[in-house]
Amino acid sequence: MSYDQQILKILTEAGERGISVQNISRHVYNLNCTFFYQPDFEEVRSYVQQYLLKNSKSQQSLVESTGQRGCYRLNTRGSKVK
């Protein structure tokens, strides 16, 4: 499962209240840690932050800000959500 899919799954589970970038990053990091491989947390956090910023720019985007700094949720009113 790619980081993008993991982020969307986490946002789905978070629901209407949303979740912070830090918590999403922590979840993605933990999903990808194995006995033999540990990704760099800062790289994961940077990727999550860039993904959320890129995918929350317009009102039709898949992700939207909750209005609270650094918190995001799925955009249920957007045209891309089915």
mmCIF file as gemmi writes it, N, C-alpha and C atoms, coordinates in Angstrom:
data_model
loop_
_atom_site.group_PDB
_atom_site.id
_atom_site.type_symbol
_atom_site.label_atom_id
_atom_site.label_alt_id
_atom_site.label_comp_id
_atom_site.label_asym_id
_atom_site.label_entity_id
_atom_site.label_seq_id
_atom_site.pdbx_PDB_ins_code
_atom_site.Cartn_x
_atom_site.Cartn_y
_atom_site.Cartn_z
_atom_site.occupancy
_atom_site.B_iso_or_equiv
_atom_site.pdbx_formal_charge
_atom_site.auth_seq_id
_atom_site.auth_asym_id
_atom_site.pdbx_PDB_model_num
ATOM 1 N N . MET Axp A 1 ? 0.855 -1.177 0 1 0 ? 1 A 1
ATOM 2 C CA . MET Axp A 1 ? 0 0 0 1 0 ? 1 A 1
ATOM 3 C C . MET Axp A 1 ? 0.904 1.244 0 1 0 ? 1 A 1
ATOM 4 N N . SER Axp A 2 ? 0.607 2.167 -0.876 1 0 ? 2 A 1
ATOM 5 C CA . SER Axp A 2 ? 1.429 3.366 -0.991 1 0 ? 2 A 1
ATOM 6 C C . SER Axp A 2 ? 1.093 4.372 0.114 1 0 ? 2 A 1
ATOM 7 N N . TYR Axp A 3 ? 1.977 5.333 0.276 1 0 ? 3 A 1
ATOM 8 C CA . TYR Axp A 3 ? 1.736 6.388 1.27 1 0 ? 3 A 1
ATOM 9 C C . TYR Axp A 3 ? 0.417 7.107 0.993 1 0 ? 3 A 1
ATOM 10 N N . ASP Axp A 4 ? 0.132 7.362 -0.295 1 0 ? 4 A 1
ATOM 11 C CA . ASP Axp A 4 ? -1.102 8.069 -0.645 1 0 ? 4 A 1
ATOM 12 C C . ASP Axp A 4 ? -2.326 7.301 -0.159 1 0 ? 4 A 1
ATOM 13 N N . GLN Axp A 5 ? -2.354 6.009 -0.409 1 0 ? 5 A 1
ATOM 14 C CA . GLN Axp A 5 ? -3.475 5.183 0.024 1 0 ? 5 A 1
ATOM 15 C C . GLN Axp A 5 ? -3.575 5.138 1.545 1 0 ? 5 A 1
ATOM 16 N N . GLN Axp A 6 ? -2.439 5.065 2.212 1 0 ? 6 A 1
ATOM 17 C CA . GLN Axp A 6 ? -2.432 5.035 3.673 1 0 ? 6 A 1
ATOM 18 C C . GLN Axp A 6 ? -2.958 6.342 4.24 1 0 ? 6 A 1
ATOM 19 N N . ILE Axp A 7 ? -2.574 7.464 3.653 1 0 ? 7 A 1
ATOM 20 C CA . ILE Axp A 7 ? -3.054 8.772 4.114 1 0 ? 7 A 1
ATOM 21 C C . ILE Axp A 7 ? -4.571 8.855 3.969 1 0 ? 7 A 1
ATOM 22 N N . LEU Axp A 8 ? -5.086 8.437 2.828 1 0 ? 8 A 1
ATOM 23 C CA . LEU Axp A 8 ? -6.536 8.491 2.607 1 0 ? 8 A 1
ATOM 24 C C . LEU Axp A 8 ? -7.286 7.554 3.555 1 0 ? 8 A 1
ATOM 25 N N . LYS Axp A 9 ? -6.716 6.393 3.837 1 0 ? 9 A 1
ATOM 26 C CA . LYS Axp A 9 ? -7.334 5.461 4.786 1 0 ? 9 A 1
ATOM 27 C C . LYS Axp A 9 ? -7.386 6.072 6.181 1 0 ? 9 A 1
ATOM 28 N N . ILE Axp A 10 ? -6.317 6.718 6.591 1 0 ? 10 A 1
ATOM 29 C CA . ILE Axp A 10 ? -6.255 7.356 7.911 1 0 ? 10 A 1
ATOM 30 C C . ILE Axp A 10 ? -7.261 8.498 7.989 1 0 ? 10 A 1
ATOM 31 N N . LEU Axp A 11 ? -7.36 9.299 6.931 1 0 ? 11 A 1
ATOM 32 C CA . LEU Axp A 11 ? -8.333 10.396 6.91 1 0 ? 11 A 1
ATOM 33 C C . LEU Axp A 11 ? -9.761 9.864 6.949 1 0 ? 11 A 1
ATOM 34 N N . THR Axp A 12 ? -10.003 8.74 6.299 1 0 ? 12 A 1
ATOM 35 C CA . THR Axp A 12 ? -11.327 8.121 6.325 1 0 ? 12 A 1
ATOM 36 C C . THR Axp A 12 ? -11.682 7.702 7.746 1 0 ? 12 A 1
ATOM 37 N N . GLU Axp A 13 ? -10.739 7.098 8.433 1 0 ? 13 A 1
ATOM 38 C CA . GLU Axp A 13 ? -10.978 6.648 9.803 1 0 ? 13 A 1
ATOM 39 C C . GLU Axp A 13 ? -11.116 7.821 10.771 1 0 ? 13 A 1
ATOM 40 N N . ALA Axp A 14 ? -10.456 8.938 10.463 1 0 ? 14 A 1
ATOM 41 C CA . ALA Axp A 14 ? -10.517 10.108 11.349 1 0 ? 14 A 1
ATOM 42 C C . ALA Axp A 14 ? -11.896 10.746 11.333 1 0 ? 14 A 1
ATOM 43 N N . GLY Axp A 15 ? -12.563 10.68 10.2 1 0 ? 15 A 1
ATOM 44 C CA . GLY Axp A 15 ? -13.923 11.207 10.119 1 0 ? 15 A 1
ATOM 45 C C . GLY Axp A 15 ? -13.986 12.712 9.941 1 0 ? 15 A 1
ATOM 46 N N . GLU Axp A 16 ? -15.112 13.285 10.327 1 0 ? 16 A 1
ATOM 47 C CA . GLU Axp A 16 ? -15.423 14.698 10.104 1 0 ? 16 A 1
ATOM 48 C C . GLU Axp A 16 ? -14.537 15.645 10.923 1 0 ? 16 A 1
ATOM 49 N N . ARG Axp A 17 ? -14.083 15.218 12.074 1 0 ? 17 A 1
ATOM 50 C CA . ARG Axp A 17 ? -13.257 16.089 12.926 1 0 ? 17 A 1
ATOM 51 C C . ARG Axp A 17 ? -11.877 16.322 12.342 1 0 ? 17 A 1
ATOM 52 N N . GLY Axp A 18 ? -11.393 15.381 11.538 1 0 ? 18 A 1
ATOM 53 C CA . GLY Axp A 18 ? -10.078 15.523 10.932 1 0 ? 18 A 1
ATOM 54 C C . GLY Axp A 18 ? -8.976 15.056 11.864 1 0 ? 18 A 1
ATOM 55 N N . ILE Axp A 19 ? -7.76 15.211 11.389 1 0 ? 19 A 1
ATOM 56 C CA . ILE Axp A 19 ? -6.592 14.75 12.141 1 0 ? 19 A 1
ATOM 57 C C . ILE Axp A 19 ? -5.395 15.618 11.736 1 0 ? 19 A 1
ATOM 58 N N . SER Axp A 20 ? -4.459 15.794 12.65 1 0 ? 20 A 1
ATOM 59 C CA . SER Axp A 20 ? -3.314 16.669 12.396 1 0 ? 20 A 1
ATOM 60 C C . SER Axp A 20 ? -2.279 15.986 11.498 1 0 ? 20 A 1
ATOM 61 N N . VAL Axp A 21 ? -1.475 16.806 10.851 1 0 ? 21 A 1
ATOM 62 C CA . VAL Axp A 21 ? -0.399 16.312 9.99 1 0 ? 21 A 1
ATOM 63 C C . VAL Axp A 21 ? 0.553 15.444 10.808 1 0 ? 21 A 1
ATOM 64 N N . GLN Axp A 22 ? 0.851 15.851 12.01 1 0 ? 22 A 1
ATOM 65 C CA . GLN Axp A 22 ? 1.769 15.096 12.873 1 0 ? 22 A 1
ATOM 66 C C . GLN Axp A 22 ? 1.23 13.696 13.166 1 0 ? 22 A 1
ATOM 67 N N . ASN Axp A 23 ? -0.067 13.598 13.478 1 0 ? 23 A 1
ATOM 68 C CA . ASN Axp A 23 ? -0.653 12.294 13.772 1 0 ? 23 A 1
ATOM 69 C C . ASN Axp A 23 ? -0.758 11.427 12.527 1 0 ? 23 A 1
ATOM 70 N N . ILE Axp A 24 ? -1.082 12.019 11.387 1 0 ? 24 A 1
ATOM 71 C CA . ILE Axp A 24 ? -1.115 11.252 10.138 1 0 ? 24 A 1
ATOM 72 C C . ILE Axp A 24 ? 0.28 10.718 9.838 1 0 ? 24 A 1
ATOM 73 N N . SER Axp A 25 ? 1.287 11.563 10 1 0 ? 25 A 1
ATOM 74 C CA . SER Axp A 25 ? 2.676 11.152 9.76 1 0 ? 25 A 1
ATOM 75 C C . SER Axp A 25 ? 3.075 10.001 10.663 1 0 ? 25 A 1
ATOM 76 N N . ARG Axp A 26 ? 2.699 10.08 11.912 1 0 ? 26 A 1
ATOM 77 C CA . ARG Axp A 26 ? 3.032 9.021 12.87 1 0 ? 26 A 1
ATOM 78 C C . ARG Axp A 26 ? 2.366 7.706 12.466 1 0 ? 26 A 1
ATOM 79 N N . HIS Axp A 27 ? 1.1 7.759 12.049 1 0 ? 27 A 1
ATOM 80 C CA . HIS Axp A 27 ? 0.397 6.557 11.618 1 0 ? 27 A 1
ATOM 81 C C . HIS Axp A 27 ? 1.045 5.947 10.373 1 0 ? 27 A 1
ATOM 82 N N . VAL Axp A 28 ? 1.365 6.776 9.388 1 0 ? 28 A 1
ATOM 83 C CA . VAL Axp A 28 ? 1.998 6.286 8.161 1 0 ? 28 A 1
ATOM 84 C C . VAL Axp A 28 ? 3.359 5.684 8.482 1 0 ? 28 A 1
ATOM 85 N N . TYR Axp A 29 ? 4.121 6.343 9.326 1 0 ? 29 A 1
ATOM 86 C CA . TYR Axp A 29 ? 5.433 5.832 9.735 1 0 ? 29 A 1
ATOM 87 C C . TYR Axp A 29 ? 5.286 4.454 10.393 1 0 ? 29 A 1
ATOM 88 N N . ASN Axp A 30 ? 4.352 4.334 11.318 1 0 ? 30 A 1
ATOM 89 C CA . ASN Axp A 30 ? 4.163 3.06 12.021 1 0 ? 30 A 1
ATOM 90 C C . ASN Axp A 30 ? 3.662 1.958 11.092 1 0 ? 30 A 1
ATOM 91 N N . LEU Axp A 31 ? 2.857 2.307 10.099 1 0 ? 31 A 1
ATOM 92 C CA . LEU Axp A 31 ? 2.384 1.308 9.14 1 0 ? 31 A 1
ATOM 93 C C . LEU Axp A 31 ? 3.511 0.758 8.278 1 0 ? 31 A 1
ATOM 94 N N . ASN Axp A 32 ? 4.588 1.524 8.126 1 0 ? 32 A 1
ATOM 95 C CA . ASN Axp A 32 ? 5.683 1.129 7.251 1 0 ? 32 A 1
ATOM 96 C C . ASN Axp A 32 ? 6.909 0.614 7.977 1 0 ? 32 A 1
ATOM 97 N N . CYS Axp A 33 ? 6.884 0.602 9.286 1 0 ? 33 A 1
ATOM 98 C CA . CYS Axp A 33 ? 8.003 0.053 10.053 1 0 ? 33 A 1
ATOM 99 C C . CYS Axp A 33 ? 7.909 -1.468 10.081 1 0 ? 33 A 1
ATOM 100 N N . THR Axp A 34 ? 9.015 -2.103 9.806 1 0 ? 34 A 1
ATOM 101 C CA . THR Axp A 34 ? 9.094 -3.558 9.908 1 0 ? 34 A 1
ATOM 102 C C . THR Axp A 34 ? 10.306 -3.912 10.755 1 0 ? 34 A 1
ATOM 103 N N . PHE Axp A 35 ? 10.493 -5.179 10.949 1 0 ? 35 A 1
ATOM 104 C CA . PHE Axp A 35 ? 11.632 -5.653 11.729 1 0 ? 35 A 1
ATOM 105 C C . PHE Axp A 35 ? 12.951 -5.303 11.046 1 0 ? 35 A 1
ATOM 106 N N . PHE Axp A 36 ? 12.94 -5.283 9.701 1 0 ? 36 A 1
ATOM 107 C CA . PHE Axp A 36 ? 14.172 -5.064 8.947 1 0 ? 36 A 1
ATOM 108 C C . PHE Axp A 36 ? 14.301 -3.662 8.363 1 0 ? 36 A 1
ATOM 109 N N . TYR Axp A 37 ? 13.234 -2.882 8.378 1 0 ? 37 A 1
ATOM 110 C CA . TYR Axp A 37 ? 13.279 -1.568 7.739 1 0 ? 37 A 1
ATOM 111 C C . TYR Axp A 37 ? 12.505 -0.543 8.555 1 0 ? 37 A 1
ATOM 112 N N . GLN Axp A 38 ? 13.122 0.604 8.774 1 0 ? 38 A 1
ATOM 113 C CA . GLN Axp A 38 ? 12.459 1.725 9.421 1 0 ? 38 A 1
ATOM 114 C C . GLN Axp A 38 ? 12.672 2.963 8.555 1 0 ? 38 A 1
ATOM 115 N N . PRO Axp A 39 ? 11.577 3.52 7.999 1 0 ? 39 A 1
ATOM 116 C CA . PRO Axp A 39 ? 11.743 4.734 7.198 1 0 ? 39 A 1
ATOM 117 C C . PRO Axp A 39 ? 12.138 5.913 8.083 1 0 ? 39 A 1
ATOM 118 N N . ASP Axp A 40 ? 12.722 6.924 7.483 1 0 ? 40 A 1
ATOM 119 C CA . ASP Axp A 40 ? 13.082 8.136 8.209 1 0 ? 40 A 1
ATOM 120 C C . ASP Axp A 40 ? 11.801 8.926 8.495 1 0 ? 40 A 1
ATOM 121 N N . PHE Axp A 41 ? 11.545 9.22 9.76 1 0 ? 41 A 1
ATOM 122 C CA . PHE Axp A 41 ? 10.304 9.893 10.137 1 0 ? 41 A 1
ATOM 123 C C . PHE Axp A 41 ? 10.171 11.259 9.481 1 0 ? 41 A 1
ATOM 124 N N . GLU Axp A 42 ? 11.258 12.001 9.383 1 0 ? 42 A 1
ATOM 125 C CA . GLU Axp A 42 ? 11.204 13.341 8.778 1 0 ? 42 A 1
ATOM 126 C C . GLU Axp A 42 ? 10.841 13.277 7.302 1 0 ? 42 A 1
ATOM 127 N N . GLU Axp A 43 ? 11.307 12.257 6.597 1 0 ? 43 A 1
ATOM 128 C CA . GLU Axp A 43 ? 10.934 12.088 5.196 1 0 ? 43 A 1
ATOM 129 C C . GLU Axp A 43 ? 9.453 11.763 5.058 1 0 ? 43 A 1
ATOM 130 N N . VAL Axp A 44 ? 8.948 10.911 5.939 1 0 ? 44 A 1
ATOM 131 C CA . VAL Axp A 44 ? 7.521 10.558 5.928 1 0 ? 44 A 1
ATOM 132 C C . VAL Axp A 44 ? 6.689 11.794 6.237 1 0 ? 44 A 1
ATOM 133 N N . ARG Axp A 45 ? 7.083 12.555 7.252 1 0 ? 45 A 1
ATOM 134 C CA . ARG Axp A 45 ? 6.335 13.749 7.626 1 0 ? 45 A 1
ATOM 135 C C . ARG Axp A 45 ? 6.329 14.773 6.497 1 0 ? 45 A 1
ATOM 136 N N . SER Axp A 46 ? 7.469 14.941 5.857 1 0 ? 46 A 1
ATOM 137 C CA . SER Axp A 46 ? 7.568 15.875 4.739 1 0 ? 46 A 1
ATOM 138 C C . SER Axp A 46 ? 6.667 15.436 3.585 1 0 ? 46 A 1
ATOM 139 N N . TYR Axp A 47 ? 6.663 14.151 3.285 1 0 ? 47 A 1
ATOM 140 C CA . TYR Axp A 47 ? 5.813 13.639 2.206 1 0 ? 47 A 1
ATOM 141 C C . TYR Axp A 47 ? 4.335 13.856 2.524 1 0 ? 47 A 1
ATOM 142 N N . VAL Axp A 48 ? 3.934 13.524 3.747 1 0 ? 48 A 1
ATOM 143 C CA . VAL Axp A 48 ? 2.532 13.691 4.162 1 0 ? 48 A 1
ATOM 144 C C . VAL Axp A 48 ? 2.13 15.157 4.069 1 0 ? 48 A 1
ATOM 145 N N . GLN Axp A 49 ? 2.971 16.046 4.55 1 0 ? 49 A 1
ATOM 146 C CA . GLN Axp A 49 ? 2.678 17.472 4.525 1 0 ? 49 A 1
ATOM 147 C C . GLN Axp A 49 ? 2.528 17.984 3.095 1 0 ? 49 A 1
ATOM 148 N N . GLN Axp A 50 ? 3.434 17.599 2.213 1 0 ? 50 A 1
ATOM 149 C CA . GLN Axp A 50 ? 3.359 18.019 0.818 1 0 ? 50 A 1
ATOM 150 C C . GLN Axp A 50 ? 2.125 17.443 0.129 1 0 ? 50 A 1
ATOM 151 N N . TYR Axp A 51 ? 1.806 16.179 0.411 1 0 ? 51 A 1
ATOM 152 C CA . TYR Axp A 51 ? 0.629 15.547 -0.186 1 0 ? 51 A 1
ATOM 153 C C . TYR Axp A 51 ? -0.644 16.278 0.225 1 0 ? 51 A 1
ATOM 154 N N . LEU Axp A 52 ? -0.758 16.593 1.511 1 0 ? 52 A 1
ATOM 155 C CA . LEU Axp A 52 ? -1.959 17.268 2.005 1 0 ? 52 A 1
ATOM 156 C C . LEU Axp A 52 ? -2.076 18.685 1.451 1 0 ? 52 A 1
ATOM 157 N N . LEU Axp A 53 ? -0.967 19.408 1.383 1 0 ? 53 A 1
ATOM 158 C CA . LEU Axp A 53 ? -0.995 20.76 0.822 1 0 ? 53 A 1
ATOM 159 C C . LEU Axp A 53 ? -1.376 20.738 -0.654 1 0 ? 53 A 1
ATOM 160 N N . LYS Axp A 54 ? -0.804 19.794 -1.392 1 0 ? 54 A 1
ATOM 161 C CA . LYS Axp A 54 ? -1.061 19.693 -2.823 1 0 ? 54 A 1
ATOM 162 C C . LYS Axp A 54 ? -2.515 19.296 -3.109 1 0 ? 54 A 1
ATOM 163 N N . ASN Axp A 55 ? -3.078 18.444 -2.264 1 0 ? 55 A 1
ATOM 164 C CA . ASN Axp A 55 ? -4.416 17.917 -2.507 1 0 ? 55 A 1
ATOM 165 C C . ASN Axp A 55 ? -5.512 18.643 -1.726 1 0 ? 55 A 1
ATOM 166 N N . SER Axp A 56 ? -5.227 19.842 -1.252 1 0 ? 56 A 1
ATOM 167 C CA . SER Axp A 56 ? -6.256 20.608 -0.545 1 0 ? 56 A 1
ATOM 168 C C . SER Axp A 56 ? -6.332 22.046 -1.05 1 0 ? 56 A 1
ATOM 169 N N . LYS Axp A 57 ? -5.859 22.294 -2.256 1 0 ? 57 A 1
ATOM 170 C CA . LYS Axp A 57 ? -5.785 23.66 -2.774 1 0 ? 57 A 1
ATOM 171 C C . LYS Axp A 57 ? -7.133 24.245 -3.184 1 0 ? 57 A 1
ATOM 172 N N . SER Axp A 58 ? -7.983 23.465 -3.834 1 0 ? 58 A 1
ATOM 173 C CA . SER Axp A 58 ? -9.261 24.01 -4.311 1 0 ? 58 A 1
ATOM 174 C C . SER Axp A 58 ? -10.428 23.42 -3.523 1 0 ? 58 A 1
ATOM 175 N N . GLN Axp A 59 ? -11.601 23.957 -3.746 1 0 ? 59 A 1
ATOM 176 C CA . GLN Axp A 59 ? -12.791 23.46 -3.056 1 0 ? 59 A 1
ATOM 177 C C . GLN Axp A 59 ? -13.226 22.103 -3.592 1 0 ? 59 A 1
ATOM 178 N N . GLN Axp A 60 ? -12.742 21.73 -4.765 1 0 ? 60 A 1
ATOM 179 C CA . GLN Axp A 60 ? -13.077 20.435 -5.359 1 0 ? 60 A 1
ATOM 180 C C . GLN Axp A 60 ? -12.045 19.355 -5.026 1 0 ? 60 A 1
ATOM 181 N N . SER Axp A 61 ? -11.062 19.691 -4.215 1 0 ? 61 A 1
ATOM 182 C CA . SER Axp A 61 ? -9.994 18.756 -3.882 1 0 ? 61 A 1
ATOM 183 C C . SER Axp A 61 ? -10.5 17.612 -3.02 1 0 ? 61 A 1
ATOM 184 N N . LEU Axp A 62 ? -9.71 16.553 -3.001 1 0 ? 62 A 1
ATOM 185 C CA . LEU Axp A 62 ? -10.051 15.361 -2.241 1 0 ? 62 A 1
ATOM 186 C C . LEU Axp A 62 ? -9.932 15.588 -0.732 1 0 ? 62 A 1
ATOM 187 N N . VAL Axp A 63 ? -9.027 16.474 -0.332 1 0 ? 63 A 1
ATOM 188 C CA . VAL Axp A 63 ? -8.763 16.744 1.08 1 0 ? 63 A 1
ATOM 189 C C . VAL Axp A 63 ? -9.039 18.213 1.349 1 0 ? 63 A 1
ATOM 190 N N . GLU Axp A 64 ? -9.498 18.522 2.556 1 0 ? 64 A 1
ATOM 191 C CA . GLU Axp A 64 ? -9.722 19.921 2.927 1 0 ? 64 A 1
ATOM 192 C C . GLU Axp A 64 ? -9.196 20.174 4.331 1 0 ? 64 A 1
ATOM 193 N N . SER Axp A 65 ? -8.875 21.425 4.592 1 0 ? 65 A 1
ATOM 194 C CA . SER Axp A 65 ? -8.445 21.83 5.923 1 0 ? 65 A 1
ATOM 195 C C . SER Axp A 65 ? -9.683 21.949 6.818 1 0 ? 65 A 1
ATOM 196 N N . THR Axp A 66 ? -9.517 21.664 8.087 1 0 ? 66 A 1
ATOM 197 C CA . THR Axp A 66 ? -10.644 21.757 9.008 1 0 ? 66 A 1
ATOM 198 C C . THR Axp A 66 ? -10.856 23.178 9.508 1 0 ? 66 A 1
ATOM 199 N N . GLY Axp A 67 ? -9.95 24.069 9.176 1 0 ? 67 A 1
ATOM 200 C CA . GLY Axp A 67 ? -10.005 25.43 9.699 1 0 ? 67 A 1
ATOM 201 C C . GLY Axp A 67 ? -9.051 25.608 10.86 1 0 ? 67 A 1
ATOM 202 N N . GLN Axp A 68 ? -8.651 24.507 11.452 1 0 ? 68 A 1
ATOM 203 C CA . GLN Axp A 68 ? -7.659 24.518 12.52 1 0 ? 68 A 1
ATOM 204 C C . GLN Axp A 68 ? -6.299 24.273 11.871 1 0 ? 68 A 1
ATOM 205 N N . ARG Axp A 69 ? -5.301 25.012 12.278 1 0 ? 69 A 1
ATOM 206 C CA . ARG Axp A 69 ? -3.977 24.937 11.659 1 0 ? 69 A 1
ATOM 207 C C . ARG Axp A 69 ? -3.408 23.514 11.729 1 0 ? 69 A 1
ATOM 208 N N . GLY Axp A 70 ? -3.061 22.975 10.548 1 0 ? 70 A 1
ATOM 209 C CA . GLY Axp A 70 ? -2.408 21.672 10.484 1 0 ? 70 A 1
ATOM 210 C C . GLY Axp A 70 ? -3.329 20.478 10.572 1 0 ? 70 A 1
ATOM 211 N N . CYS Axp A 71 ? -4.638 20.682 10.535 1 0 ? 71 A 1
ATOM 212 C CA . CYS Axp A 71 ? -5.594 19.575 10.605 1 0 ? 71 A 1
ATOM 213 C C . CYS Axp A 71 ? -6.341 19.445 9.283 1 0 ? 71 A 1
ATOM 214 N N . TYR Axp A 72 ? -6.5 18.216 8.84 1 0 ? 72 A 1
ATOM 215 C CA . TYR Axp A 72 ? -7.143 17.946 7.558 1 0 ? 72 A 1
ATOM 216 C C . TYR Axp A 72 ? -8.181 16.844 7.711 1 0 ? 72 A 1
ATOM 217 N N . ARG Axp A 73 ? -9.116 16.815 6.742 1 0 ? 73 A 1
ATOM 218 C CA . ARG Axp A 73 ? -10.135 15.763 6.665 1 0 ? 73 A 1
ATOM 219 C C . ARG Axp A 73 ? -10.472 15.555 5.192 1 0 ? 73 A 1
ATOM 220 N N . LEU Axp A 74 ? -11.21 14.478 4.918 1 0 ? 74 A 1
ATOM 221 C CA . LEU Axp A 74 ? -11.656 14.251 3.546 1 0 ? 74 A 1
ATOM 222 C C . LEU Axp A 74 ? -12.728 15.266 3.192 1 0 ? 74 A 1
ATOM 223 N N . ASN Axp A 75 ? -12.711 15.719 1.958 1 0 ? 75 A 1
ATOM 224 C CA . ASN Axp A 75 ? -13.698 16.666 1.478 1 0 ? 75 A 1
ATOM 225 C C . ASN Axp A 75 ? -14.902 15.878 0.963 1 0 ? 75 A 1
ATOM 226 N N . THR Axp A 76 ? -15.972 15.844 1.71 1 0 ? 76 A 1
ATOM 227 C CA . THR Axp A 76 ? -17.157 15.088 1.323 1 0 ? 76 A 1
ATOM 228 C C . THR Axp A 76 ? -18.026 15.856 0.347 1 0 ? 76 A 1
ATOM 229 N N . ARG Axp A 77 ? -17.766 17.144 0.168 1 0 ? 77 A 1
ATOM 230 C CA . ARG Axp A 77 ? -18.542 17.953 -0.758 1 0 ? 77 A 1
ATOM 231 C C . ARG Axp A 77 ? -17.878 18.084 -2.125 1 0 ? 77 A 1
ATOM 232 N N . GLY Axp A 78 ? -16.666 17.597 -2.269 1 0 ? 78 A 1
ATOM 233 C CA . GLY Axp A 78 ? -15.928 17.734 -3.522 1 0 ? 78 A 1
ATOM 234 C C . GLY Axp A 78 ? -16.444 16.787 -4.594 1 0 ? 78 A 1
ATOM 235 N N . SER Axp A 79 ? -16.182 17.102 -5.842 1 0 ? 79 A 1
ATOM 236 C CA . SER Axp A 79 ? -16.673 16.303 -6.956 1 0 ? 79 A 1
ATOM 237 C C . SER Axp A 79 ? -15.851 15.023 -7.163 1 0 ? 79 A 1
ATOM 238 N N . LYS Axp A 80 ? -14.636 14.942 -6.611 1 0 ? 80 A 1
ATOM 239 C CA . LYS Axp A 80 ? -13.793 13.764 -6.801 1 0 ? 80 A 1
ATOM 240 C C . LYS Axp A 80 ? -14.189 12.624 -5.87 1 0 ? 80 A 1
ATOM 241 N N . VAL Axp A 81 ? -14.923 12.903 -4.809 1 0 ? 81 A 1
ATOM 242 C CA . VAL Axp A 81 ? -15.313 11.886 -3.84 1 0 ? 81 A 1
ATOM 243 C C . VAL Axp A 81 ? -16.56 11.185 -4.341 1 0 ? 81 A 1
ATOM 244 N N . LYS Axp A 82 ? -16.529 9.856 -4.357 1 0 ? 82 A 1
ATOM 245 C CA . LYS Axp A 82 ? -17.7 9.093 -4.82 1 0 ? 82 A 1
ATOM 246 C C . LYS Axp A 82 ? -18.077 8.051 -3.808 1 0 ? 82 A 1
